[in-house]
């Protein structure tokens, strides 16, 4: 195939794939986040880290589907316009027609492995940090008035009456137990201001009192204050509060393969590792198999029916069904039985074999060009 035509078709397929990827991922991610995150979390500035933690993973999971559908749409257009017949007429093989799709698919495979092995693991932890903040009420702008909140594994309890502004609360009550001092404290304040810093949050209490009861004492000590600062482990101006655990899905490629747990001692962790390995290793290569299968299906159906629309419908339905089946198998079936990961590999190999078979059937075999024999001119 001429170089300019190859680059032109590859550009069309690539742009279409990017548009499909955007139409798939952006509404899906935003709808999921708005349904998952409470309104207080969005007001508290947790939408952006949740988006960064979710989008790279969704991108590499949906990228092969976008490439397959884009190839199907482009080859269906070429079939409807008679372009494939013209290319056949200049003695181009089907394998030459596949070259633009292979260029885009190869780029998508590389991008998919980069996303699944390095980019997504670097950011997916932010979504779990957001969930950690929500579950443990670690963002002060998510706190609701007239509710009791516990922090530091129950060592501190907080209650306030109402918000005066986004960072100032009225009628603050705090109960806390200090294991170091071995004493209990009850703090009441008319006003409390939450001030963020790089380490966390400092609650500045104004116009209140502290009641202290040491362990074993019979009477409480009372003290009044005009202003009292109390540090608390909440979301500050820096990064989100860190969890005390790290999942295998957060590990980059080298650390991920080094962290495989033994099946005998940790069967659940082994199953989760195998499920993550199936998605990282198998999903990106689907961009190539989907692209080849789309070419084979379009050429086969279009040749049998003579209509590009039929090829488009059948291929656009087939590619998503295959992709979703493999994705669900990697996430669910492998998690239930890690040894079935080979079933996912066989399914991908079967798709590749079917694609090559369909393309080979449509490949034209041109024989040698026969030399024309010219009859001698009649005598004058």
C-alpha positions in Angstrom: 0.0 0.0 0.0 1.3 3.5 -0.8 2.9 5.2 2.2 0.7 8.3 2.1 -2.5 6.2 1.9 -1.3 4.1 4.8 -0.6 7.1 7.0 -3.9 8.7 6.0 -5.9 5.6 6.9 -3.9 5.1 10.1 -4.6 8.7 11.1 -8.4 8.3 10.5 -8.4 5.1 12.6 -6.4 6.7 15.4 -8.6 9.8 15.6 -11.7 7.7 15.6 -10.3 5.5 18.3 -9.5 8.5 20.5 -13.0 9.9 20.0 -14.6 6.6 20.9 -12.3 6.3 24.0 -13.3 9.8 25.1 -17.0 9.1 24.6 -16.7 5.8 26.5 -14.4 6.8 29.4 -15.4 10.4 30.4 -19.1 9.9 30.9 -18.5 6.5 32.6 -15.9 7.8 35.0 -17.8 11.0 35.8 -21.1 9.3 36.3 -19.5 6.7 38.5 -17.7 9.3 40.7 -20.8 11.5 41.1 -22.8 8.4 42.2 -20.0 7.1 44.5 -18.8 10.3 46.1 -21.2 12.1 48.5 -21.8 15.8 47.8 -19.8 16.8 50.8 -16.7 15.0 49.4 -17.0 16.9 46.1 -17.3 20.2 48.1 -14.3 19.1 50.1 -12.1 18.9 47.0 -11.9 15.1 46.7 -13.2 15.0 43.1 -9.9 15.6 41.4 -7.9 13.0 43.3 -10.7 10.5 42.7 -10.6 11.3 39.0 -6.9 10.8 38.8 -7.2 7.5 40.7 -9.9 6.1 38.4 -9.3 7.5 34.9 -5.9 5.7 33.9 -7.3 2.3 34.8 -10.5 2.9 32.8 -8.4 4.2 29.9 -6.3 1.0 29.5 -9.3 -1.3 30.0 -11.4 0.5 27.3 -8.6 1.3 24.8 -8.6 -2.1 23.0 -12.4 -1.8 22.6 -12.1 1.6 21.1 -9.4 0.5 18.6 -11.4 -2.5 17.5 -14.6 -0.5 16.9 -12.6 2.3 15.1 -11.1 -0.3 12.8 -14.5 -1.8 12.1 -16.0 1.6 11.3 -13.2 2.7 9.0 -13.1 -0.6 7.0 -16.9 -0.6 6.8 -16.7 2.9 5.3 -14.0 1.7 2.8 -16.2 -1.2 1.8 -19.3 0.9 1.3 -17.4 3.4 -0.8 -15.9 0.7 -3.0 -12.4 1.7 -1.8 -11.4 -1.9 -0.9 -12.4 -3.1 -4.4 -10.2 -0.4 -5.9 -7.3 -1.5 -3.7 -7.8 -5.0 -4.8 -7.8 -3.9 -8.4 -4.2 -2.6 -8.0 -3.1 -6.0 -6.8 -2.9 -5.2 -3.1 -3.3 -8.1 -0.7 -5.5 -8.1 2.4 -2.4 -8.1 4.5 -1.4 -4.8 2.9 -4.9 -3.4 3.7 -4.3 -4.4 7.4 -1.2 -2.3 7.7 -2.9 1.0 8.9 -4.9 -1.0 11.5 -1.8 -2.8 12.6 0.0 0.6 13.1 -2.7 1.9 15.3 -3.1 -1.3 17.2 0.6 -1.5 17.9 0.6 2.0 19.3 -2.4 1.2 21.4 -0.7 -2.0 22.7 2.3 0.1 23.8 0.1 2.7 25.4 -1.9 0.1 27.1 1.1 -1.6 28.7 2.5 1.8 29.8 -0.9 2.6 31.4 -1.4 -0.8 33.0 2.2 -1.3 34.3 3.3 2.2 35.4 0.8 5.1 35.1 -2.4 3.4 36.5 -0.5 1.9 39.5 1.0 5.3 40.3 -2.5 6.9 40.6 -5.0 4.2 41.5 -4.0 4.6 45.2 -5.5 8.1 45.2 -9.0 6.7 44.7 -8.5 4.4 47.7 -7.1 7.3 49.7 -10.3 9.2 48.9 -12.4 6.2 50.1 -10.2 6.1 53.2 -10.9 9.8 53.9 -14.6 9.4 53.3 -15.0 6.3 55.5 -13.0 7.8 58.4 -14.4 11.4 58.0 -10.9 12.8 57.6 -12.0 15.8 55.6 -13.4 18.5 57.9 -15.6 19.9 55.2 -17.4 16.6 55.0 -18.5 16.7 58.7 -22.2 17.3 59.3 -23.4 19.3 62.3 -25.1 17.5 65.2 -23.3 14.3 64.6 -20.7 12.4 66.7 -17.5 11.6 64.9 -14.7 9.3 66.3 -11.0 9.6 65.3 -7.7 7.9 66.2 -9.4 4.5 66.7 -12.0 5.8 69.2 -9.5 7.8 71.3 -11.2 11.1 70.2 -14.8 12.0 69.8 -16.0 15.3 68.2 -19.4 17.0 68.0 -20.4 20.5 66.9 -23.7 22.4 66.6 -23.5 24.2 63.2 -21.2 25.6 60.6 -20.6 29.4 60.5 -18.5 29.2 57.4 -16.7 26.5 55.4 -13.9 26.2 58.0 -15.5 27.6 61.2 -17.9 25.6 63.4 -19.9 26.8 66.5 -20.6 24.9 69.7 -17.6 22.4 69.6 -17.4 19.5 72.0 -14.4 17.2 72.0 -13.7 14.2 74.2 -10.3 12.6 74.0 -8.1 10.1 75.9 -4.3 10.5 76.0 -2.5 7.2 76.5 0.8 9.1 77.1 -0.6 11.3 79.9 -3.0 8.6 81.0 -5.9 11.1 81.4 -9.2 12.0 79.9 -10.2 15.4 78.6 -13.4 17.1 77.8 -13.1 20.3 75.8 -16.0 22.8 75.1 -15.5 25.9 72.9 -17.9 28.5 71.5 -16.1 28.5 68.2 -13.6 26.2 66.4 -11.6 27.0 63.2 -10.1 24.3 61.1 -6.8 25.4 59.7 -5.0 23.2 57.2 -1.2 22.8 56.9 1.1 20.4 55.1 1.0 17.9 57.9 -2.7 17.9 58.6 -5.3 20.1 60.4 -5.0 22.2 63.5 -8.3 23.0 65.3 -8.1 26.5 66.9 -10.6 26.6 69.7 -11.8 30.0 71.0 -13.5 30.9 74.3 -13.9 27.5 76.0 -12.9 25.3 78.9 -11.0 22.0 79.4 -11.9 19.4 82.0 -9.2 16.9 82.8 -9.5 13.7 84.7 -6.2 11.8 85.4 -6.4 8.1 85.7 -7.3 7.1 89.3 -8.2 10.6 90.3 -11.5 11.4 92.0 -11.9 15.0 91.0 -11.6 16.8 87.6 -9.4 19.8 87.0 -11.1 22.7 85.2 -9.3 25.4 83.1 -10.7 28.2 80.9 -9.0 29.4 77.8 -9.3 32.2 75.2 -7.6 30.2 72.5 -6.4 26.6 72.3 -4.8 24.8 69.4 -5.4 21.1 68.9 -3.7 19.2 66.1 -5.7 16.4 64.5 -4.8 13.8 61.8 -7.1 14.9 59.0 -6.7 15.9 55.3 -4.3 18.9 55.2 -3.1 21.2 52.5 -0.6 18.5 51.2 -1.4 15.0 50.1 -4.3 12.9 51.3 -3.9 10.9 54.6 -2.1 7.7 53.9 -3.6 4.3 54.5 -1.9 1.6 56.6 -2.1 -0.9 53.7 -1.0 -1.1 50.0 -2.7 -3.2 47.4 -1.0 -5.2 44.6 -2.8 -3.0 42.1 -0.6 -0.1 43.3 2.7 -1.8 42.5 4.7 -0.9 39.4 5.7 -3.7 37.0 8.9 -5.0 38.7 7.6 -4.8 42.2 4.3 -6.4 41.1 5.9 -9.6 39.8 8.2 -9.7 42.8 5.2 -9.5 45.2 3.4 -12.7 44.1 2.1 -14.3 47.3 2.4 -18.1 47.8 -0.9 -19.8 47.0 -0.6 -22.2 49.9 -0.3 -19.6 52.6 -2.4 -16.8 51.1 -5.0 -18.2 48.6 -7.1 -15.0 48.6 -4.1 -12.8 48.0 -2.9 -15.2 45.3 -6.2 -15.0 43.5 -6.3 -11.2 43.6 -2.7 -11.1 42.3 -3.6 -13.4 39.4 -6.7 -11.4 38.5 -4.6 -8.2 38.4 -1.9 -10.0 36.4 -4.5 -11.1 33.9 -5.7 -7.6 33.3 -2.2 -6.1 33.1 -0.8 -8.8 30.7 -3.8 -9.7 28.6 -6.0 -6.6 28.2 -3.6 -4.4 26.3 -2.8 -7.1 23.7 -6.6 -7.1 22.9 -6.1 -4.0 20.8 -4.2 -6.1 18.2 -6.6 -9.0 18.3 -9.7 -6.8 18.2 -8.3 -4.8 15.2 -7.5 -8.0 13.2 -10.8 -9.6 14.0 -12.6 -6.4 13.0 -10.8 -6.4 9.6 -11.6 -10.1 9.1 -15.3 -9.7 10.0 -15.9 -6.6 7.9 -14.2 -8.1 4.8 -16.1 -11.4 5.2 -19.5 -10.0 5.9 -19.2 -7.3 3.3 -18.1 -9.8 0.7 -21.0 -12.1 1.5 -23.8 -9.5 1.7 -22.4 -6.7 -0.5 -23.3 -4.1 2.1 -21.0 -2.3 4.4 -23.8 -1.5 6.8 -24.3 -5.2 7.6 -20.5 -5.5 8.2 -20.6 -2.5 10.5 -23.5 -3.8 12.6 -22.1 -7.3 13.0 -18.6 -6.1 13.9 -19.6 -3.4 16.2 -21.7 -5.9 18.1 -19.1 -8.7 18.1 -16.1 -6.7 19.3 -17.7 -5.3 22.5 -19.2 -8.7 23.4 -15.8 -10.4 23.1 -14.0 -7.6 25.0 -16.5 -7.6 27.9 -16.4 -11.4 28.1 -12.6 -11.4 28.5 -12.7 -8.5 30.9 -15.3 -10.1 33.1 -13.4 -13.4 33.0 -10.2 -11.6 34.1 -11.9 -9.9 37.0 -14.4 -12.5 38.2 -13.5 -16.0 37.0 -9.8 -15.7 37.7 -10.5 -14.2 41.1 -12.7 -17.3 41.9 -10.2 -19.8 40.5 -6.7 -18.4 39.6 -5.9 -21.5 37.6 -8.5 -20.5 35.0 -6.2 -17.7 33.9 -5.2 -20.0 31.1 -8.8 -20.0 29.9 -8.5 -16.2 29.3 -5.2 -16.8 27.4 -6.8 -19.4 25.2 -9.8 -17.2 24.5 -7.4 -14.4 23.3 -5.4 -16.9 21.2 -8.7 -18.2 19.7 -9.7 -14.7 18.8 -6.3 -14.1 17.1 -6.6 -17.4 15.3 -10.1 -16.6 14.0 -9.0 -13.2 12.8 -6.0 -14.6 10.9 -8.2 -17.3 9.4 -10.8 -14.8 8.2 -8.2 -12.5 6.7 -6.4 -15.3 5.0 -9.6 -16.5 3.4 -10.1 -13.0 1.8 -6.5 -12.7 0.7 -6.2 -12.6 -3.1 -3.7 -14.9 -4.8 -2.4 -13.2 -7.9 -0.9 -15.4 -10.5 1.9 -14.3 -12.8 1.1 -11.8 -15.5 0.7 -13.5 -18.8 2.6 -11.9 -21.8 0.3 -10.8 -24.5 1.0 -12.2 -28.0 0.6 -9.8 -30.9 -0.4 -11.2 -34.2 1.6 -10.0 -37.2 0.1 -7.2 -39.2 -1.7 -8.3 -42.4 0.2 -7.9 -45.6 -0.7 -4.8 -47.6 
